[in-house]
Amino acid sequence: MSRRPIIAGNWKMNMLQDDARALFMGVAKHAEEYTVEQLPTIVIAPVFTSIAAVESMRCSKCRPLVKTAAQNCHWESSGAYTGEISVEMVKDAGCDYVIIGHSERRQYFSETDEMINKKAKAILKGGLLPIICCGETLEQREAGQTDAHITSQIKAALDGISSEDVAKSVIAYEPIWAIGTGKTCDAVEANRVIAMIRNVVKEVAGEAAAEAIRILYGGSVKPSTIEEQMNQSDIDGALVGGASLKADSFNEIIDNTMKTM
Ligand code: 13P
């Protein structure tokens, strides 16, 4: 198994351009002490209005070391969709990845599995990579519905996507009760769910795609939790919220990940 870990920082709706530039530089300077081979794939996801600011700081040295992601996109390529941003626009801004289906978007903006599937297809068609989020509520977990819920989210998100494209994609398992609460999901349990997701991927896209796809854990990831998480068999990295907003803590997560590589 040689899946390269991904450490992705989801900055959510935080930071103006100056702060975004400074945080990016804090991450890039640290990454520049290493080679691509030594590092996990590092991805940061600023707000749309700060992507250009961050891109302007991506020198030829740090470009391959720190990738950028958008936090959302629309599935149509252009047209009368006020307030939306297409895959082509995200790509034009310099991003390599797009986070889709985050629970905050599902919860506050009524995103459905069908919309997330359309976005995933558009992202892959446009030559970018989706980071597809899934996760259960506390109520679902307590009612024993975690596996069934996640299975249906993953099957819907990957519906109609070729095995080759599934293999390149990224999934982030983010239990909703662990997001922003400080309550990290137990690493063994997170690994169990992620291994279950890998089995679902195997069922819908075959063994090679299941072996290749990178599945991250997200939800109160901290420098102190990442090593145990990364030492699990199926956890391929982390989607980090709060701890990605300070260069020190995000860089410490990267350092602790490297210890496990
Ligand atoms: P926290 O790391 O702040 O819990 O956020 C996780 C998350 O939602 C990343 O997408």
Boltz pocket constraint, residues with backbone or C-beta under 6 A from the ligand:
constraints:
  - pocket:
      binder: B
      contacts: [[A, 10], [A, 102], [A, 174], [A, 178], [A, 179], [A, 180], [A, 181], [A, 182], [A, 218], [A, 219], [A, 220], [A, 221], [A, 239], [A, 240], [A, 241], [A, 242], [A, 243]]
      max_distance: 6.0
